[in-house]
Amino acid sequence: MMTVSLEASPQRRLLPLPPGYELSWWIRREILFVAPSSASLEQEHQCRRQQSFPSRNRHLVLPLPTVILLARTSPVRPGRMFYLSLIEHNLRLPPHLLNRPLVDAIKDELERLYLDKVITNLGLCISVYDIRSLEGGFIYPGEGSSTYKVVFRLLIFRPFIGEVICAKLKASDATGLHLTLGFFSDIHVPVHLLPKESEMGEDGIWVWKHEFGDLAMDLDEEVNVRVTKINYPSIPVEQDANAQPFAPMQIIGEIYGDGLGLISWWAD
């Protein structure tokens, strides 16, 4: 089983830490542990709240305080864009779920917290794959919720650098092409990664001025794009009303090369 180290950077983290929290690095940076540095247990329970940031088709939610352990990400198959990541979470189970089977209630609560969310340097959470262990069930004074330490695996979407993926062209503008996979729509091909001699027409469609004729990059066409970079932008403090929705994860790709670009270009 392949092990991929998590190269997170405190300066570029997507999950903001509350006051009194710090990052601790263990085991050659393969494990990222988010833990309270000085707040007492009573202060921790007083500051429980949620922060959410809208994006194009998802929210990034960090329940506070939360203990998240990211350890050893392994691909479902070697060389694939989907990974299984082992997570440890101190989960608060609301009282209204306590009458349900415990494993089902915990899985539903984990899916509510993680599904369709982005974790910096890990990727987009697709589903809860399985629950590996379950401990606890403590009810702290003044609370009706029970707290469990849950170790589980998440199915994560994160293509590797150099991977060629097939996406659909959804929009084009002066900055380049915008592609979608259906469940993920933040794929961008900037102008400098388009084929050389490409020009944008008056209708807003990019055209490759090939020596054998003009090749238009029409909308809704399938495109082979090679991943060159994955960005996890910092969360904006303020955002204009007319600004584009915040994208916590953005894939940068290129379509200049043999077999890349619109599939129709290479059909013959």
C-alpha positions as CSV (number, residue, x, y, z in Angstrom):
1,M,0.0,0.0,0.0
2,M,1.5,3.3,-1.1
3,T,1.9,6.1,1.5
4,V,1.7,9.7,0.5
5,S,3.1,12.3,2.9
6,L,0.8,15.3,3.5
7,E,2.8,18.4,2.6
8,A,0.5,21.0,4.4
9,S,1.8,24.4,5.1
10,P,0.5,26.5,8.1
11,Q,0.7,29.6,5.9
12,R,-1.6,28.0,3.3
13,R,-4.0,26.0,5.4
14,L,-7.6,26.1,4.4
15,L,-9.0,25.1,7.8
16,P,-8.5,28.2,10.1
17,L,-7.6,27.5,13.7
18,P,-9.4,29.2,16.6
19,P,-7.5,31.3,19.1
20,G,-5.5,29.1,21.5
21,Y,-5.0,26.3,18.9
22,E,-1.8,25.2,17.2
23,L,-0.5,22.8,14.7
24,S,1.7,19.8,15.8
25,W,3.7,17.7,13.3
26,W,4.4,14.1,14.1
27,I,6.1,11.2,12.3
28,R,8.0,12.9,9.4
29,R,5.0,15.1,8.5
30,E,2.9,12.1,7.6
31,I,0.4,13.1,10.3
32,L,-1.2,16.4,10.9
33,F,-2.8,16.8,14.3
34,V,-4.9,19.8,15.2
35,A,-5.2,20.2,19.0
36,P,-5.9,22.8,21.7
37,S,-2.8,24.4,23.0
38,S,-4.0,26.2,26.1
39,A,-7.8,26.4,26.3
40,S,-9.3,24.4,29.2
41,L,-12.0,21.7,28.6
42,E,-14.6,24.1,29.9
43,Q,-13.5,26.9,27.5
44,E,-13.5,24.4,24.6
45,H,-17.1,23.4,25.1
46,Q,-18.1,27.1,25.4
47,C,-16.6,27.9,22.0
48,R,-18.3,25.1,20.0
49,R,-19.6,26.6,16.8
50,Q,-19.3,26.3,13.1
51,Q,-17.8,28.4,10.3
52,S,-18.9,27.9,6.8
53,F,-17.6,29.4,3.6
54,P,-19.7,29.1,0.4
55,S,-18.1,27.9,-2.8
56,R,-19.3,27.1,-6.2
57,N,-21.0,23.8,-5.2
58,R,-19.9,23.1,-1.7
59,H,-19.2,24.5,1.8
60,L,-16.1,24.2,3.9
61,V,-17.2,23.5,7.4
62,L,-14.9,23.2,10.5
63,P,-16.7,22.4,13.8
64,L,-14.8,24.0,16.6
65,P,-13.2,22.7,18.6
66,T,-12.4,19.5,16.7
67,V,-9.6,17.0,16.8
68,I,-8.8,15.8,13.3
69,L,-6.0,13.3,12.6
70,L,-4.9,13.0,9.0
71,A,-2.7,9.9,8.5
72,R,-1.3,8.0,5.6
73,T,-3.4,8.6,2.5
74,S,-3.4,5.6,0.1
75,P,-4.9,5.4,-3.4
76,V,-7.9,3.1,-4.0
77,R,-5.8,1.9,-7.0
78,P,-2.3,3.0,-7.7
79,G,-2.3,6.0,-10.1
80,R,-5.9,7.0,-9.5
81,M,-7.5,10.3,-8.6
82,F,-9.5,8.8,-5.7
83,Y,-7.8,8.0,-2.3
84,L,-8.7,6.5,1.0
85,S,-7.6,8.7,3.9
86,L,-7.6,7.6,7.6
87,I,-9.2,10.2,9.9
88,E,-9.6,10.3,13.6
89,H,-12.3,12.6,14.9
90,N,-13.7,13.4,18.3
91,L,-17.4,13.4,17.3
92,R,-20.3,14.9,19.2
93,L,-23.4,12.8,18.6
94,P,-26.6,14.9,19.1
95,P,-29.2,13.6,21.5
96,H,-31.9,13.1,18.8
97,L,-29.7,10.5,17.1
98,L,-29.1,8.4,20.2
99,N,-32.2,6.3,19.6
100,R,-30.8,5.0,16.3
101,P,-28.3,2.1,15.8
102,L,-24.9,3.6,17.0
103,V,-22.9,2.9,13.8
104,D,-25.6,4.2,11.5
105,A,-26.0,7.4,13.6
106,I,-22.3,8.0,13.7
107,K,-21.9,7.5,9.9
108,D,-24.7,9.9,9.1
109,E,-23.2,12.5,11.4
110,L,-19.8,12.1,9.8
111,E,-21.3,12.4,6.3
112,R,-23.0,15.6,7.4
113,L,-19.7,17.0,8.6
114,Y,-17.4,15.9,5.8
115,L,-19.2,15.1,2.6
116,D,-18.7,17.7,-0.2
117,K,-16.1,19.5,1.9
118,V,-12.5,20.3,1.1
119,I,-9.5,19.6,3.4
120,T,-6.4,21.4,2.5
121,N,-3.7,19.3,0.8
122,L,-6.0,16.3,1.1
123,G,-8.8,17.0,-1.4
124,L,-12.6,16.8,-1.8
125,C,-14.4,14.4,0.6
126,I,-16.6,12.1,-1.5
127,S,-18.0,9.6,1.0
128,V,-17.4,7.8,4.3
129,Y,-15.8,4.5,3.2
130,D,-15.9,2.6,6.5
131,I,-15.5,3.0,10.3
132,R,-12.4,1.3,11.7
133,S,-12.8,1.9,15.4
134,L,-15.2,3.5,17.9
135,E,-14.4,4.5,21.5
136,G,-16.0,6.6,24.3
137,G,-19.6,7.7,24.5
138,F,-18.9,10.3,27.3
139,I,-21.5,12.9,28.1
140,Y,-19.8,16.0,29.5
141,P,-21.5,18.1,32.3
142,G,-24.0,20.6,30.9
143,E,-24.3,18.7,27.5
144,G,-26.8,16.3,26.2
145,S,-24.5,15.0,23.4
146,S,-22.3,12.0,23.8
147,T,-18.7,12.3,22.5
148,Y,-17.0,9.4,20.7
149,K,-13.5,9.0,19.3
150,V,-14.0,7.7,15.8
151,V,-11.4,6.3,13.4
152,F,-12.7,6.0,9.9
153,R,-11.7,6.2,6.2
154,L,-12.8,8.9,3.8
155,L,-12.9,8.5,0.0
156,I,-11.1,11.6,-1.3
157,F,-10.9,13.1,-4.7
158,R,-7.5,14.5,-5.6
159,P,-5.9,13.9,-9.0
160,F,-2.1,13.5,-9.1
161,I,0.2,15.9,-10.9
162,G,0.6,14.8,-14.5
163,E,-2.7,12.8,-14.6
164,V,-4.8,13.2,-17.7
165,I,-8.5,13.5,-16.9
166,C,-11.5,13.9,-19.2
167,A,-13.7,16.9,-18.4
168,K,-16.4,18.9,-20.1
169,L,-15.9,22.5,-21.3
170,K,-18.4,24.6,-19.4
171,A,-17.2,28.2,-20.0
172,S,-14.4,30.2,-21.6
173,D,-13.3,33.8,-21.1
174,A,-10.2,36.0,-21.3
175,T,-8.5,34.0,-18.6
176,G,-8.8,30.6,-20.4
177,L,-11.1,27.6,-20.2
178,H,-13.3,26.4,-17.3
179,L,-14.0,22.7,-17.1
180,T,-16.2,20.5,-15.0
181,L,-16.4,16.8,-14.0
182,G,-20.0,17.1,-12.9
183,F,-19.3,16.7,-9.2
184,F,-16.3,19.1,-9.3
185,S,-16.4,22.3,-11.4
186,D,-13.2,24.2,-10.4
187,I,-10.8,23.1,-13.2
188,H,-9.1,25.9,-15.0
189,V,-6.8,25.9,-18.1
190,P,-5.1,29.4,-18.2
191,V,-4.2,31.0,-21.4
192,H,-0.5,30.2,-21.3
193,L,-1.4,26.5,-21.0
194,L,-3.6,26.5,-24.1
195,P,-2.1,25.3,-27.5
196,K,0.2,27.9,-29.0
197,E,-1.4,30.2,-31.6
198,S,-4.7,30.1,-29.8
199,E,-7.0,33.1,-30.1
200,M,-10.4,34.1,-28.6
201,G,-13.0,35.0,-31.1
202,E,-15.7,37.7,-30.8
203,D,-18.1,35.1,-29.6
204,G,-15.9,34.3,-26.6
205,I,-14.8,30.9,-28.0
206,W,-11.1,30.1,-28.1
207,V,-9.8,28.8,-31.4
208,W,-6.5,27.0,-32.1
209,K,-5.0,28.4,-35.3
210,H,-3.6,25.1,-36.4
211,E,-1.6,24.8,-39.7
212,F,-4.3,22.4,-41.1
213,G,-7.2,24.7,-40.1
214,D,-8.9,26.4,-37.2
215,L,-10.0,24.2,-34.3
216,A,-12.7,25.7,-32.2
217,M,-12.9,24.9,-28.4
218,D,-16.7,24.7,-28.3
219,L,-18.7,24.6,-25.1
220,D,-19.9,21.2,-23.8
221,E,-17.2,19.4,-25.6
222,E,-15.2,16.7,-23.8
223,V,-11.6,17.7,-23.2
224,N,-8.5,15.7,-22.2
225,V,-6.6,17.9,-19.7
226,R,-3.3,17.2,-17.9
227,V,-3.1,18.3,-14.3
228,T,-0.2,20.6,-13.6
229,K,-1.1,22.0,-10.2
230,I,-3.7,21.9,-7.4
231,N,-4.3,25.1,-5.5
232,Y,-5.9,25.5,-2.0
233,P,-6.5,29.3,-1.8
234,S,-6.6,31.1,1.5
235,I,-10.1,31.9,2.7
236,P,-10.9,35.6,1.9
237,V,-11.7,37.8,4.9
238,E,-14.1,39.9,2.8
239,Q,-15.7,39.3,-0.6
240,D,-17.5,41.7,-2.9
241,A,-21.1,41.0,-3.6
242,N,-20.4,40.5,-7.3
243,A,-17.3,38.3,-6.8
244,Q,-17.2,34.7,-8.0
245,P,-18.0,32.2,-5.2
246,F,-15.0,31.1,-3.3
247,A,-13.4,27.8,-4.5
248,P,-11.4,26.1,-1.7
249,M,-9.8,23.7,-4.2
250,Q,-8.8,24.5,-7.8
251,I,-7.2,22.2,-10.4
252,I,-4.9,23.9,-12.9
253,G,-4.4,21.9,-16.2
254,E,-3.0,22.2,-19.7
255,I,-4.2,21.0,-23.1
256,Y,-1.1,21.6,-25.1
257,G,0.4,18.3,-26.1
258,D,-0.2,15.1,-28.1
259,G,-3.7,13.7,-27.2
260,L,-4.6,16.7,-25.1
261,G,-7.4,19.1,-25.9
262,L,-10.8,18.3,-27.4
263,I,-11.4,14.6,-27.9
264,S,-12.9,15.5,-31.3
265,W,-9.5,16.8,-32.5
266,W,-8.0,13.3,-32.2
267,A,-11.0,11.3,-33.3
268,D,-9.6,10.6,-36.7
